[in-house]
């Protein structure tokens, strides 16, 4: 891995969304956006990943609250 590259953070963030590590995913995807150029073709993917992480985290929290 090349941890200093934006694309590495992007890939790691997208994997973390799938693994339900939403805080980690958001941090990685934000890192990708901050490191990458403004015209990077993957920026929309990173932004959508952040939104997905937020939504999936909220859904998980609602399910957990409903179990109580």
C-alpha positions as CSV (number, residue, x, y, z in Angstrom):
1,X,0.0,0.0,0.0
2,X,0.9,3.6,-0.5
3,X,-0.8,5.3,2.4
4,X,0.0,8.7,1.3
5,X,-1.9,8.5,-1.9
6,X,-5.5,9.7,-2.2
7,X,-6.5,6.6,-4.2
8,X,-5.3,4.3,-1.4
9,X,-7.5,6.2,1.1
10,X,-10.4,6.0,-1.3
11,X,-10.1,2.2,-1.7
12,X,-9.7,1.7,2.1
13,X,-12.7,3.9,2.8
14,X,-14.9,2.0,0.4
15,X,-13.9,-1.3,1.9
16,X,-14.6,0.0,5.4
17,X,-18.1,1.0,4.4
18,X,-18.7,-2.6,3.4
19,X,-17.2,-3.8,6.7
20,X,-19.6,-1.5,8.6
21,X,-16.7,0.6,10.0
22,X,-18.5,3.8,9.2
23,X,-16.3,6.2,11.3
24,X,-13.2,4.7,9.7
25,X,-14.7,4.9,6.3
26,X,-15.7,8.5,6.6
27,X,-12.2,9.4,7.8
28,X,-10.5,7.6,4.9
29,X,-12.8,9.0,2.3
30,X,-12.3,12.5,3.7
31,X,-8.6,12.0,3.6
32,X,-8.9,10.9,0.0
33,X,-10.8,14.1,-0.9
34,X,-8.3,16.3,0.9
35,X,-5.3,14.7,-0.7
36,X,-6.7,14.3,-4.2
37,X,-6.9,16.9,-7.0
38,X,-10.2,18.8,-7.4
39,X,-10.6,17.3,-10.8
40,X,-10.0,13.6,-9.8
41,X,-12.4,11.3,-11.6
42,X,-13.2,9.4,-8.4
43,X,-14.2,12.4,-6.3
44,X,-17.9,11.7,-6.7
45,X,-17.4,8.1,-5.7
46,X,-15.7,9.3,-2.5
47,X,-18.5,11.8,-1.7
48,X,-21.1,9.1,-2.3
49,X,-19.2,6.8,-0.1
50,X,-19.3,9.3,2.7
51,X,-23.1,9.7,2.3
52,X,-23.5,5.9,2.2
53,X,-21.5,5.6,5.4
54,X,-23.6,8.2,7.2
55,X,-26.9,6.6,6.0
56,X,-25.8,3.0,6.9
57,X,-24.5,4.2,10.3
58,X,-27.8,5.9,11.0
59,X,-29.7,2.8,10.0
60,X,-27.6,0.6,12.2
61,X,-28.1,3.0,15.2
62,X,-31.9,3.0,14.6
63,X,-32.0,-0.8,14.5
64,X,-30.0,-1.0,17.6
65,X,-32.2,1.5,19.4
66,X,-35.3,-0.5,18.3
67,X,-33.8,-3.7,19.9
68,X,-33.8,-2.0,23.3
